[in-house]
Amino acid sequence: MYKDPNGESIVGLLVGMAVGTAINAISYTIQAACAQGGINSNWNTGQFFQSMAMGAVSGFFSAGIREQNENFVHYYYNAKHYYIEPAAVFGSIDSDK
């Protein structure tokens, strides 16, 4: 998996938007088809596009959060396993005061 270390690529965000859009489009279509009256009486093109837009927005932010979370986990893992943690040093010193 390609990692973008300096954040110049927006491919991950675009993929997140596309996935969110597709999921919401499919969800709206299934909801309209399964509701009483069927898809012909429940379909609203405006609501369909609104659902797709909300999916794109949520996919954009979800992809950004995922990338930030991966950076945090990677940093924490490196800090925990390759550096001395202050709590480990100071926790082992007993003070009689």
CORNORUR-V697775 format. One record per pair of residues at least 24 apart in sequence whose C-alpha atoms are under 10 Angstrom apart, sorted by the first residue. I is the first residue (numbers start at 0). J is the second residue. If there is no record, write none. Layout:
I;J / I;J
This chain:
2;66 / 2;69 / 2;70 / 3;66 / 4;70 / 6;66 / 9;59 / 9;63 / 10;62 / 11;58 / 11;59 / 11;62 / 11;63 / 11;65 / 11;66 / 12;55 / 12;58 / 12;59 / 12;60 / 12;61 / 12;62 / 12;63 / 12;64 / 12;65 / 12;66 / 13;55 / 13;58 / 13;59 / 13;62 / 14;55 / 14;58 / 14;59 / 14;62 / 15;54 / 15;55 / 15;56 / 15;57 / 15;58 / 15;59 / 15;60 / 15;61 / 15;62 / 15;63 / 15;65 / 16;51 / 16;52 / 16;53 / 16;54 / 16;55 / 16;56 / 16;57 / 16;58 / 16;59 / 16;60 / 16;61 / 16;62 / 17;51 / 17;54 / 17;55 / 17;56 / 17;58 / 17;59 / 18;54 / 18;55 / 18;57 / 18;58 / 18;59 / 18;62 / 19;50 / 19;51 / 19;52 / 19;53 / 19;54 / 19;55 / 19;56 / 19;57 / 19;58 / 19;59 / 19;61 / 19;62 / 20;48 / 20;50 / 20;51 / 20;52 / 20;53 / 20;54 / 20;55 / 20;56 / 20;57 / 20;58 / 20;59 / 21;50 / 21;51 / 21;54 / 21;55 / 21;58 / 22;50 / 22;51 / 22;54 / 22;55 / 22;58 / 23;47 / 23;48 / 23;49 / 23;50 / 23;51 / 23;52 / 23;53 / 23;54 / 23;55 / 23;57 / 24;48 / 24;49 / 24;50 / 24;51 / 24;52 / 24;53 / 24;54 / 25;50 / 25;51 / 26;50 / 26;51 / 27;51
